[in-house]
Amino acid sequence: MIVFITRRVIYSIFVIIAVSILVFLMQMTFSPERLAMRFIESPKQARDMPGIIVSYGFDQPYYVQYGRWVKRLISGDLGTTRFSGRSIMDTFKHYFPMTLELNLYAIPCVLWFGIWIGTKSGGSPGKFFDHSSRVFTIIGYSLPLFLFGLFMIMFFYGYLGILPPGILSDETSLLVFGKDTGFIRYTGLITIDGLLNKRLDVTLEAFQYLLLPVFTLTIVSCAVFARVIRSGIIDEMSKEYVDTAKAKGIDKKTIIKRHARRNALLPVVTISGQMIAGAMDGSIVVEVIFNRIGLGSWAANAAAIIDVPAIMFLSLFTGVCFIVCTFIVDIMYAFIDPRVRIT
């Protein structure tokens, strides 16, 4: 186990270095003048464009600029984002809790609902539930996320007048995000901070605003897991160990839950790792549609205004998330399937 972890850590370091090089090369696609533009705040500074280029080293060879960038990265100096006018780390600390809170509730719902549908459908192929779930998964798999999200807003908020988009109402937002209100943001997660501040009303309102985006992500995303689990269950139920278990008198429900589903979970673990890594970078469509300002909205705005420091940081952050999730998935394989050995 220790040898495996050591190998994975070394491997991850090399991958992170490779990702950092790719991210840096993305910056090099811009001209020195374009890179210097983010440091210009007045017409007077614009006239000194050559001086700014020399001052920040944009005229130097790529390897020299990469070394300086890595040095700043290690020291925590990631630059300033044009989106908020603050440092990259301050902006990240502000928006990441919004994305984390959304996925903290959405991802378990996606996994549980998808696995439940896939298990029940694969356990009774050709039955009414199987046909119904296949129609549901096909629709969910092919339905654009933005279209379903807009439909949810139009129906629940536009027609019924409930479940509005956003994070909180204006009055509660002033309490939570305002200064000298007595509300302490311990974690940045409003549902949890509401409980820690003994404000159950804030927690309940935060849950109300989370319902639609979580529901939208669950319905659209769980279709993939349901289809994978269904195929896996059907495949496992045709194997010899299932026939042996049936011969021993074990009922079908127990065989599915204790044996077939466990063996069918390996592909789901892989997909889950990829989904979680991508979700941590922000569900851009959901955050924009439901007006939840998190990493997804930050990424969309950074791309729109070509905010180079923000784009580079978010790209590097996404790469690290995928590396960490891949590492966790490899370890989980051994716990799910005893046939897999960690060496």
C-alpha positions as CSV (number, residue, x, y, z in Angstrom):
1,M,0.0,0.0,0.0
2,I,2.8,2.4,1.0
3,V,4.7,1.6,-2.2
4,F,1.5,2.2,-4.3
5,I,0.9,5.6,-2.7
6,T,4.5,6.6,-3.2
7,R,4.4,5.6,-6.8
8,R,1.1,7.5,-7.3
9,V,2.5,10.6,-5.6
10,I,5.6,10.6,-7.8
11,Y,3.4,10.0,-10.9
12,S,1.1,12.8,-9.8
13,I,3.9,15.3,-9.4
14,F,5.1,14.6,-13.0
15,V,1.6,15.0,-14.3
16,I,1.1,18.3,-12.4
17,I,4.3,19.6,-13.9
18,A,3.1,18.5,-17.4
19,V,-0.2,20.2,-16.8
20,S,1.5,23.4,-15.6
21,I,3.6,23.5,-18.8
22,L,0.5,23.0,-20.9
23,V,-1.3,25.8,-19.0
24,F,1.7,28.1,-19.3
25,L,1.9,27.4,-23.1
26,M,-1.7,28.5,-23.3
27,Q,-0.6,31.9,-22.1
28,M,2.2,32.0,-24.6
29,T,-0.4,32.0,-27.4
30,F,-1.0,35.7,-26.6
31,S,1.3,38.4,-27.8
32,P,3.5,40.3,-25.3
33,E,1.3,43.4,-25.9
34,R,-1.9,41.4,-25.0
35,L,-0.3,40.0,-21.8
36,A,0.8,43.5,-20.8
37,M,-2.7,45.0,-21.3
38,R,-3.9,43.6,-18.0
39,F,-1.4,45.8,-16.2
40,I,-2.5,49.0,-17.9
41,E,-5.1,51.1,-16.1
42,S,-4.7,54.5,-17.8
43,P,-3.8,56.1,-21.2
44,K,-0.5,57.2,-19.7
45,Q,0.5,53.7,-18.9
46,A,-0.6,52.6,-22.4
47,R,2.0,54.9,-23.9
48,D,4.7,53.0,-21.9
49,M,3.7,49.6,-23.4
50,P,7.3,48.6,-24.3
51,G,8.5,49.4,-20.8
52,I,5.8,47.3,-19.2
53,I,6.7,44.4,-21.5
54,V,10.3,44.6,-20.4
55,S,9.4,45.2,-16.8
56,Y,7.3,42.0,-16.5
57,G,9.7,39.9,-18.7
58,F,7.2,39.2,-21.5
59,D,10.0,39.7,-24.0
60,Q,12.2,36.9,-22.5
61,P,12.4,33.3,-23.7
62,Y,9.6,30.9,-22.8
63,Y,11.6,28.9,-20.3
64,V,12.6,32.0,-18.4
65,Q,9.0,33.2,-18.2
66,Y,7.9,29.7,-17.1
67,G,10.5,29.6,-14.3
68,R,9.3,33.0,-13.1
69,W,5.7,31.9,-13.3
70,V,6.3,28.7,-11.3
71,K,8.2,30.7,-8.7
72,R,5.3,33.1,-8.3
73,L,2.9,30.1,-8.2
74,I,4.8,28.4,-5.4
75,S,4.9,31.6,-3.4
76,G,1.1,32.0,-3.8
77,D,1.3,35.1,-6.1
78,L,-1.1,34.1,-8.8
79,G,-1.8,37.6,-10.0
80,T,-5.0,39.6,-10.1
81,T,-8.2,38.7,-11.9
82,R,-10.0,41.4,-14.0
83,F,-13.3,39.8,-13.1
84,S,-13.3,41.1,-9.5
85,G,-10.2,43.2,-9.3
86,R,-8.9,41.1,-6.4
87,S,-6.1,38.6,-6.2
88,I,-6.7,35.2,-7.7
89,M,-6.7,33.4,-4.3
90,D,-9.1,35.9,-2.7
91,T,-11.5,35.5,-5.6
92,F,-11.2,31.7,-5.4
93,K,-11.9,31.7,-1.7
94,H,-15.0,33.8,-2.4
95,Y,-16.5,31.7,-5.2
96,F,-15.4,28.2,-4.4
97,P,-17.7,27.6,-1.5
98,M,-20.7,28.3,-3.8
99,T,-19.6,25.6,-6.2
100,L,-18.7,23.2,-3.4
101,E,-22.1,23.7,-1.7
102,L,-24.0,23.0,-4.9
103,N,-22.0,19.8,-5.6
104,L,-22.0,18.7,-2.0
105,Y,-25.8,18.0,-2.3
106,A,-26.0,17.3,-6.1
107,I,-23.3,14.6,-6.4
108,P,-24.7,12.2,-3.7
109,C,-28.2,12.6,-5.3
110,V,-26.8,11.9,-8.8
111,L,-25.0,8.8,-7.6
112,W,-27.8,7.4,-5.4
113,F,-30.6,8.0,-7.9
114,G,-28.5,6.7,-10.8
115,I,-27.4,3.6,-9.1
116,W,-30.9,2.9,-7.8
117,I,-32.5,3.2,-11.2
118,G,-29.8,1.2,-12.9
119,T,-29.9,-1.6,-10.3
120,K,-33.7,-1.9,-10.4
121,S,-33.8,-1.8,-14.2
122,G,-31.0,-4.3,-14.7
123,G,-32.5,-6.6,-12.2
124,S,-35.7,-6.9,-14.1
125,P,-34.9,-6.4,-17.8
126,G,-37.8,-6.3,-20.2
127,K,-40.3,-5.3,-17.4
128,F,-42.3,-2.1,-17.3
129,F,-39.9,-0.4,-14.9
130,D,-37.0,-1.3,-17.2
131,H,-38.7,0.2,-20.3
132,S,-39.7,3.3,-18.4
133,S,-36.3,3.9,-17.0
134,R,-34.7,3.4,-20.4
135,V,-36.9,6.1,-21.8
136,F,-36.1,8.3,-18.9
137,T,-32.3,7.8,-19.2
138,I,-32.3,8.4,-23.0
139,I,-34.2,11.7,-22.5
140,G,-31.9,12.7,-19.6
141,Y,-28.8,11.7,-21.5
142,S,-29.8,13.6,-24.7
143,L,-31.5,16.6,-23.0
144,P,-29.4,19.8,-23.0
145,L,-28.7,20.9,-19.4
146,F,-29.5,24.5,-20.2
147,L,-32.8,23.6,-21.7
148,F,-34.0,21.6,-18.8
149,G,-32.8,24.2,-16.4
150,L,-34.7,27.0,-18.2
151,F,-37.8,24.8,-18.2
152,M,-37.5,24.3,-14.4
153,I,-37.2,28.1,-13.9
154,M,-40.1,28.9,-16.2
155,F,-42.4,26.3,-14.5
156,F,-41.5,26.6,-10.8
157,Y,-40.6,30.3,-10.7
158,G,-42.3,31.8,-13.7
159,Y,-45.6,29.8,-13.5
160,L,-45.9,28.7,-9.8
161,G,-44.0,31.7,-8.3
162,I,-41.8,29.5,-6.1
163,L,-38.1,28.4,-6.0
164,P,-36.5,31.6,-7.4
165,P,-33.0,31.5,-8.9
166,G,-30.1,33.0,-7.0
167,I,-28.4,32.1,-3.7
168,L,-30.5,34.0,-1.2
169,S,-33.2,36.7,-1.0
170,D,-31.9,40.3,-0.9
171,E,-32.7,40.7,2.8
172,T,-30.9,37.5,3.8
173,S,-28.0,38.2,1.5
174,L,-27.4,41.5,3.3
175,L,-27.3,39.5,6.6
176,V,-25.0,36.8,5.3
177,F,-22.6,38.8,3.1
178,G,-22.9,42.2,4.7
179,K,-20.4,43.7,7.2
180,D,-21.0,44.0,11.0
181,T,-24.2,41.9,10.8
182,G,-23.1,39.4,13.4
183,F,-23.3,36.5,10.9
184,I,-20.0,34.7,10.8
185,R,-19.1,32.7,7.7
186,Y,-17.2,29.9,9.2
187,T,-17.1,27.6,6.2
188,G,-18.5,29.7,3.3
189,L,-21.3,27.1,2.9
190,I,-24.5,28.9,3.7
191,T,-26.5,25.9,4.7
192,I,-23.8,24.9,7.3
193,D,-23.0,28.4,8.4
194,G,-26.7,29.1,9.1
195,L,-26.7,26.2,11.6
196,L,-23.4,27.3,13.2
197,N,-24.8,30.8,13.7
198,K,-28.1,29.3,15.1
199,R,-30.0,30.7,12.2
200,L,-32.2,27.9,11.0
201,D,-34.2,30.3,8.8
202,V,-31.0,31.1,6.8
203,T,-30.3,27.3,6.3
204,L,-33.8,26.6,5.2
205,E,-33.8,29.5,2.7
206,A,-30.4,28.4,1.3
207,F,-31.9,24.9,0.8
208,Q,-34.9,26.4,-0.9
209,Y,-32.6,28.1,-3.4
210,L,-30.6,24.9,-3.9
211,L,-33.5,22.7,-4.8
212,L,-33.9,23.6,-8.5
213,P,-30.1,23.5,-9.4
214,V,-29.6,20.3,-7.5
215,F,-32.7,18.7,-9.1
216,T,-31.6,19.8,-12.5
217,L,-28.1,18.3,-12.1
218,T,-29.6,15.1,-10.7
219,I,-32.1,14.4,-13.4
220,V,-29.7,15.2,-16.3
221,S,-26.5,13.6,-14.9
222,C,-27.9,10.4,-13.3
223,A,-28.9,9.0,-16.7
224,V,-25.2,8.1,-17.4
225,F,-24.9,6.1,-14.2
226,A,-28.2,4.4,-14.6
227,R,-27.3,3.1,-18.1
228,V,-23.8,1.9,-16.9
229,I,-25.2,0.1,-13.9
230,R,-28.0,-1.4,-15.8
231,S,-25.6,-2.9,-18.4
232,G,-23.3,-4.1,-15.7
233,I,-26.1,-5.8,-13.7
234,I,-27.4,-7.6,-16.8
235,D,-23.9,-8.8,-17.7
236,E,-23.2,-10.0,-14.1
237,M,-26.5,-11.8,-13.8
238,S,-25.5,-14.0,-16.8
239,K,-22.3,-15.3,-15.1
240,E,-21.7,-18.6,-13.5
241,Y,-21.3,-17.4,-9.9
242,V,-24.9,-16.1,-10.1
243,D,-26.2,-19.6,-11.2
244,T,-24.2,-21.1,-8.3
245,A,-25.8,-18.7,-5.8
246,K,-29.2,-19.4,-7.2
247,A,-28.6,-23.2,-6.8
248,K,-27.7,-22.5,-3.1
249,G,-31.1,-21.0,-2.6
250,I,-30.1,-17.4,-2.4
251,D,-32.9,-15.1,-3.6
252,K,-32.4,-12.8,-6.6
253,K,-32.7,-9.6,-4.6
254,T,-29.8,-10.6,-2.4
255,I,-27.6,-11.7,-5.3
256,I,-28.1,-8.4,-7.0
257,K,-27.4,-6.3,-4.0
258,R,-24.4,-8.2,-2.5
259,H,-22.7,-9.6,-5.6
260,A,-23.9,-8.3,-9.0
261,R,-24.2,-4.6,-8.1
262,R,-20.8,-4.6,-6.4
263,N,-19.0,-6.0,-9.5
264,A,-20.9,-3.6,-11.7
265,L,-19.8,-0.6,-9.7
266,L,-16.3,-0.4,-11.1
267,P,-17.2,1.6,-14.2
268,V,-19.4,3.8,-12.1
269,V,-16.4,4.6,-9.8
270,T,-14.4,5.7,-12.8
271,I,-17.2,7.9,-14.1
272,S,-17.8,9.3,-10.7
273,G,-14.2,10.4,-10.3
274,Q,-14.4,12.2,-13.6
275,M,-17.7,13.8,-12.7
276,I,-16.6,15.0,-9.3
277,A,-13.3,16.5,-10.7
278,G,-15.3,18.4,-13.4
279,A,-17.9,19.5,-10.9
280,M,-15.3,21.1,-8.6
281,D,-14.4,23.4,-11.4
282,G,-17.9,24.7,-11.5
283,S,-21.1,23.6,-13.2
284,I,-21.0,26.5,-15.6
285,V,-24.4,26.0,-17.2
286,V,-26.2,25.5,-13.9
287,E,-24.5,28.4,-12.2
288,V,-25.2,30.8,-15.0
289,I,-28.9,29.8,-15.5
290,F,-29.7,29.8,-11.8
291,N,-27.6,32.9,-11.1
292,R,-25.3,31.1,-8.6
293,I,-22.0,33.0,-8.7
294,G,-19.4,30.3,-8.2
295,L,-16.3,29.0,-10.1
296,G,-18.4,28.2,-13.1
297,S,-19.7,31.8,-13.5
298,W,-16.2,33.0,-12.8
299,A,-14.8,30.8,-15.5
300,A,-17.4,31.9,-18.0
301,N,-16.7,35.6,-17.3
302,A,-13.0,35.1,-17.4
303,A,-13.2,33.5,-20.8
304,A,-15.4,36.2,-22.1
305,I,-13.0,39.0,-21.1
306,I,-9.8,36.9,-21.7
307,D,-8.8,37.2,-18.1
308,V,-5.5,35.3,-18.5
309,P,-4.5,34.8,-14.9
310,A,-8.0,33.5,-14.0
311,I,-8.1,31.2,-17.0
312,M,-4.6,29.8,-16.2
313,F,-5.5,29.2,-12.5
314,L,-8.8,27.5,-13.2
315,S,-7.2,25.3,-15.9
316,L,-4.5,24.3,-13.4
317,F,-7.0,23.8,-10.6
318,T,-9.1,21.5,-12.9
319,G,-6.0,19.4,-13.8
320,V,-5.1,19.0,-10.1
321,C,-8.7,17.9,-9.3
322,F,-8.6,15.2,-12.0
323,I,-5.3,13.9,-10.7
324,V,-6.5,13.7,-7.1
325,C,-9.8,12.1,-8.1
326,T,-8.0,9.5,-10.3
327,F,-5.8,8.7,-7.3
328,I,-8.8,8.1,-5.1
329,V,-10.5,6.0,-7.7
330,D,-7.5,3.7,-8.0
331,I,-7.7,3.1,-4.2
332,M,-11.4,2.5,-4.2
333,Y,-11.1,-0.2,-6.9
334,A,-9.4,-2.5,-4.3
335,F,-12.2,-2.0,-1.8
336,I,-15.0,-2.6,-4.3
337,D,-13.5,-5.5,-6.1
338,P,-11.3,-8.0,-4.1
339,R,-9.8,-9.2,-7.4
340,V,-8.0,-5.8,-7.8
341,R,-4.7,-5.7,-6.0
342,I,-2.8,-2.5,-5.1
343,T,0.8,-3.0,-5.9
